[in-house]
């Protein structure tokens, strides 16, 4: 019976390409492949009928687990803002509506969009710094930020026109 040790370099390359296709960046893809291999090596069953299929399935499960962890962390960060005391005199209703709108807008963003928006708007990184950090071309980031700003502005305009009527 084949084992996880019988995988070839081409199998590992295929696994890496699959992790990248799922949407993982280079480093996360490497981590996903490593996690899947370690899981395969420590599995109770040492003999696998389809080690490549096992590896790809493990990568998929690890990716969606990581995606859920990141989404939960983003939502918990927003929930932590609930206890912040307002320093202006904005009515409580408006604050609740704004917080709900932010939560909805944040949930609609993809993980890559949330990452770029957080690094740019919250952390204050420049596009060049984000490009180096995420290994994403500068032009791609500029286009992504432009589309993001347009979408968020349109969402905000829709909320304001909806509350005004």
C-alpha positions as CSV (number, residue, x, y, z in Angstrom):
1,X,0.0,0.0,0.0
2,X,1.3,3.5,-0.8
3,X,2.1,5.8,2.1
4,X,2.6,9.6,2.5
5,X,6.4,8.9,2.1
6,X,5.8,7.6,-1.4
7,X,4.9,11.1,-2.7
8,X,7.2,12.6,-5.3
9,X,8.4,16.1,-5.8
10,X,5.8,16.5,-8.5
11,X,3.1,15.5,-6.0
12,X,4.3,18.2,-3.6
13,X,4.4,20.8,-6.4
14,X,0.9,19.8,-7.4
15,X,-0.2,20.2,-3.8
16,X,1.4,23.6,-3.6
17,X,-0.3,24.7,-6.8
18,X,-3.6,23.5,-5.4
19,X,-3.1,25.5,-2.2
20,X,-2.3,28.6,-4.2
21,X,-5.4,28.0,-6.4
22,X,-7.5,28.0,-3.3
23,X,-6.5,31.5,-2.7
24,X,-3.6,31.1,-0.3
25,X,-0.6,33.4,-0.6
26,X,2.8,31.8,-1.0
27,X,3.6,31.5,2.7
28,X,0.2,30.2,3.6
29,X,0.4,27.7,0.7
30,X,3.7,26.4,2.1
31,X,2.2,26.2,5.6
32,X,-0.9,24.3,4.3
33,X,1.3,21.7,2.5
34,X,3.5,21.3,5.5
35,X,0.5,20.9,7.8
36,X,-1.0,18.3,5.5
37,X,2.2,16.3,5.2
38,X,2.7,16.3,9.0
39,X,-0.9,15.2,9.4
40,X,-0.3,12.4,6.9
41,X,2.8,11.3,8.6
42,X,1.2,11.2,12.0
43,X,-2.0,9.6,10.8
44,X,-3.1,6.5,12.6
45,X,-3.3,4.7,9.2
46,X,0.2,4.7,7.7
47,X,-1.0,3.0,4.5
48,X,-3.2,5.2,2.2
49,X,-4.8,4.0,-1.0
50,X,-4.5,7.5,-2.5
51,X,-1.8,9.6,-0.8
52,X,-2.1,12.5,-3.2
53,X,-5.9,12.6,-2.7
54,X,-5.3,12.5,1.0
55,X,-2.8,15.3,0.8
56,X,-5.1,17.5,-1.3
57,X,-8.1,16.9,1.0
58,X,-6.0,17.8,4.0
59,X,-4.8,21.0,2.3
60,X,-8.4,21.9,1.5
61,X,-9.5,21.3,5.1
62,X,-6.6,23.3,6.5
63,X,-7.3,26.2,4.2
64,X,-10.9,26.5,5.1
65,X,-10.1,26.1,8.8
66,X,-7.6,29.0,8.5
67,X,-10.1,31.1,6.5
68,X,-12.7,30.6,9.2
69,X,-10.1,31.5,11.9
70,X,-9.2,34.7,10.1
71,X,-12.9,35.6,9.6
72,X,-13.7,34.9,13.3
73,X,-10.7,37.0,14.3
74,X,-11.9,39.9,12.1
75,X,-15.4,39.8,13.6
76,X,-14.1,39.5,17.1
77,X,-12.0,42.6,16.5
78,X,-15.1,44.5,15.4
79,X,-17.0,43.2,18.5
80,X,-14.2,44.5,20.7
81,X,-15.0,48.0,19.5
82,X,-18.4,47.8,21.1
83,X,-17.1,48.8,24.5
84,X,-15.3,51.9,23.2
85,X,-16.6,55.1,24.6
86,X,-17.6,57.7,22.1
87,X,-15.7,60.9,22.4
88,X,-18.1,62.9,20.3
89,X,-21.8,63.5,20.9
90,X,-23.1,61.4,18.1
91,X,-26.5,60.0,19.0
92,X,-26.4,56.4,20.1
93,X,-28.8,55.3,17.3
94,X,-26.4,56.6,14.7
95,X,-23.4,54.9,16.3
96,X,-25.3,51.5,16.3
97,X,-26.4,52.0,12.7
98,X,-22.8,52.9,11.6
99,X,-21.3,50.0,13.5
100,X,-23.9,47.6,11.9
101,X,-23.1,49.1,8.5
102,X,-19.4,48.6,9.1
103,X,-19.9,45.0,10.2
104,X,-22.0,44.3,7.1
105,X,-19.5,45.9,4.7
106,X,-16.5,44.1,6.4
107,X,-18.3,40.7,6.0
108,X,-18.8,41.3,2.3
109,X,-15.0,41.7,1.7
110,X,-12.8,38.8,0.7
111,X,-9.9,37.9,3.0
112,X,-7.5,39.6,0.6
113,X,-9.6,42.8,0.5
114,X,-9.8,42.9,4.3
115,X,-6.1,42.4,4.6
116,X,-5.3,45.2,2.2
117,X,-7.9,47.5,3.7
118,X,-6.6,46.8,7.2
119,X,-3.0,47.4,6.4
120,X,-3.7,50.6,4.4
121,X,-6.5,52.2,6.4
122,X,-5.9,51.0,9.9
123,X,-2.2,50.3,10.1
124,X,-1.3,53.2,7.8
125,X,1.1,51.3,5.6
126,X,1.9,52.7,2.2
127,X,1.0,50.8,-1.0
128,X,4.7,50.0,-1.4
129,X,5.0,48.5,2.1
130,X,1.8,46.5,1.6
131,X,3.2,45.3,-1.8
132,X,6.4,44.1,-0.1
133,X,4.5,42.5,2.9
134,X,2.0,40.6,0.8
135,X,4.2,40.0,-2.3
136,X,1.5,41.6,-4.4
137,X,2.4,43.9,-7.3
138,X,1.9,47.6,-6.6
139,X,-0.4,48.1,-9.6
140,X,-2.6,45.2,-8.4
141,X,-2.9,46.8,-4.9
142,X,-3.7,50.2,-6.3
143,X,-6.4,48.7,-8.5
144,X,-7.8,46.7,-5.6
145,X,-7.8,49.7,-3.3
146,X,-9.5,51.8,-6.0
147,X,-12.3,49.3,-6.5
148,X,-12.6,48.8,-2.7
149,X,-13.0,52.5,-2.1
150,X,-15.6,52.8,-4.9
151,X,-17.6,49.9,-3.5
152,X,-17.5,51.1,0.1
153,X,-18.4,54.7,-1.0
154,X,-21.4,53.3,-3.0
155,X,-22.4,51.2,0.0
156,X,-22.2,54.2,2.3
157,X,-24.2,56.3,-0.2
158,X,-26.9,53.6,-0.4
159,X,-27.1,53.5,3.4
160,X,-27.4,57.3,3.7
161,X,-30.1,57.5,1.0
162,X,-31.9,54.6,2.6
163,X,-31.9,56.3,6.1
164,X,-32.9,59.6,4.6
165,X,-36.1,58.3,3.1
